[in-house]
Amino acid sequence: MQALAHYPDGSADGVDISRYALERAAAAAADRGLADRITLHERDARTYVPDGDYDLVMCVGSTHIFDGFAGTVQAAGRHVNADGILLIGEGFWETPPTREALAALDTTTEAFTDLAGLVDAAEHGGWTPVYAHVSDAAEWDNYEWSWIGSLTEWAIDNPGHPDAAEALRVAREHRDQWLRGYRNVLGFATLVLRRT
C-alpha cells in the first residue's frame, strides 16, 4: 500500500492464505482510499499465477514460503518485468548464531547466511542489489515489541475470550525466545534487486 500511495497510477495484487490478513488489508486499503487499485487473492503464493508480469514484486519476511531466500529470488523473480524490481526482506546472521538463538528460532545454522551471503545468493540467481536497507537494533526492537505487545494487549483486553490465555502464552514465549535467544544475533535486510 505504501508503493501504491507513492505511485497514483499503479495497481497491485496481494496474495496470502490468511483470510484474516486479507480482511485487514482490505480494510486498510479502504481507509487509505486504495481499495479500487488493489486486488487481494486468498491462495498459496507458491501456486499464484498472475495475469502478467509486474514492475515490482515484494516478499518481505515471508521467504519461508519459497524455501528461503534463493528460492524466493527464483520463484518471485519469474513475475518481474525485464526492467522491474524484486524487493526481498530476509533475515541474516548478524553474528555467528549461538546455541540459544538456534533453539529460540528452531532452526539450523544453514537456514540463514550472513549479509554477504544474501548478496551472493541474489547474484547467483541473476539479480544485483542496487540498494539495501539493514534494519538496526532499534527497528528490530520496535518490530518485536509491537508484535508481542499487540498480542498481549489483545489478551489483556479480552480476558473472557477462549483464546486469551493461549495468546498471552504465545506472546510471552516469543518474547523470551527473542530476548534470551536471537536478539542481536539475527539481523534483517531488505534488498532492492535488478536483473543483472
N, C-alpha and C positions, 0 to 999 in steps of 0.2 A: 504494500500500500504506500510505503514511502516512495518507491520508484514511480508509482502511478501519480502521486502528488507532484513529483518533480517533472513529469512528462505528461502534460494535459491531453495530448493526442494519443497516448498509449492505452493499451488494453492488456489484460493479464488473465492467466489461468492459475488457480491454486489447486493442489492435489493433496489430499490427506485421507486416511482411513477412519479418522475420528469424527463422528457426526457432531460431537460437542465442539471440537475445534473449528469445524466448518461453520457451525451456527454462530460462534463467537466472531469468526472472520466476517461473516455476512453482516452481523450487527455493527462491527467496527467499520466496514466499508460503507454501510448506510449512514452511520454517524459522520463520516468524513466526506460524504457526497460522492463516493466512488462506486457505488453498487452497480451502476449501469456499465462500468468498464471492467468488471472482474467476473469471471465465471469460476465457480467452485465445483470441484469434482470429488465425490466420495469414492475413492478407489485406491488400490495399491499403486504407488508411484512406479514400481518396477514394471507394471503392465500398462501404464498410461501411454497412449499413443496420441500425440497432438495432431491437429489438422494440418499444421505446417511447422516450420522452424521458427525460433524466437530470436530476437535481438539480444535478449538477456535471459539466462536460466540461473536460478539461485537455489542452492541447497545449503542451508546453514544449520549446523548442529544435528543433521539427520543423515549423515553418510553411512550410518549402520544399515540403512535401507538397501544400499547398493554394495554391501560388504566392504565398507571402508572408503578411504579417500581415492585410491586408484580406481576402484570400481565406479565411484561417483563420477570421476573425470571421464571415464569411458561411457557410462550409461547416460548421464545428463548431458554430456558434451555432444551426443548424437543429435540433439534437438536445437543446437545453436547455429544460427546463420553463419555463413563463411566469415563475415566480418564482425560477428557478435561477441558477446562477453559471457563467460562462465564464472559465476561467483560462488565460491565454496567456503563455508566456515567449518573448521575442523580443529579438534584437539591435537595437541602435540606434547611430547615430554619436554618440559622446560628445564628440568634436571633429570638425571637418571632416576627411574622410578624406584621408590622404596617398597619394601615388603608390605607396609601399611597401605600405601597408595594402590598397589595391585589388588590387595584384598578388598579395599573400600570400593574400587571400581569393578571388582570381579572380572579382572582381565589379565592379560599377559603382557610382558614387555614388548612383544611384537605387535600388539594391537595398535600402537601408535609409534610414530617416529619422532625425530626432533624436527625443528623448523626447516633445516636444510634438507631433510629427507622429504618433507612435503613439496618443496620446490623441485627436487629431483623427480619425484613421482609425477608431478604435473608435466614436467618437460619430457619425461619418458612417454607420457600419454599424448604428446603432440601439442602441449599448451605451454605458454610462457607467462609467468606472473608479470603484470605491468604495474601492480600495486598490491600492497598487503597491509592490513591493519592487525596488529598484535595487541590483543586485549591486555591491559595492565592489571595489576593486582586489585586496584580499586574497582575496575569494571567487573572482574570476576566476583569479587566480594558482593557487589551490588546485585549481580545476577543471582548468586546463590542465596543471599538473604531475601531477595524478592520471591524466589521460588519457595523457599522454606516458609517465609513469613505469610505469603498468601494462603498456603495450605493450612498453616497453624491458625491464622485468623479465622478462616472458614470454620475450622473445627471448634474453636472457642465460641464463635458466633452462632453455631448450630449444635449445641450440646445434646439435643434430643434426637438428632439425625442418626440413623443406624450406622452411617459410615464415619461419624465424627471421631470416634476413638481410633479407628484404623488410620484415618487421615493424620491425626496427631502423632501416631506411632511412626508412620512413614516419614513425616516431616522431621521428627527427632532422629530417626535412623539416618536419613540423608544428611542432616546437619552434622552428626557425629562422623560419618564417612568422609565428609568434606573437610571438617576442621581437624580431624585426627588422622586423615588419610592422604588425600590428594591436593590439599591446599598448598600452593607454591611449588607443586610438582608438575601438575598438568596445566598447560597453557592453552590458549585458544587464538587461532589466527583466521582471518577472513581474507582470502586471496582473490584478486581480480585477475582473470586469466584470458588471454587471447590466443588464437591458434598460431602456432609457430610457422 
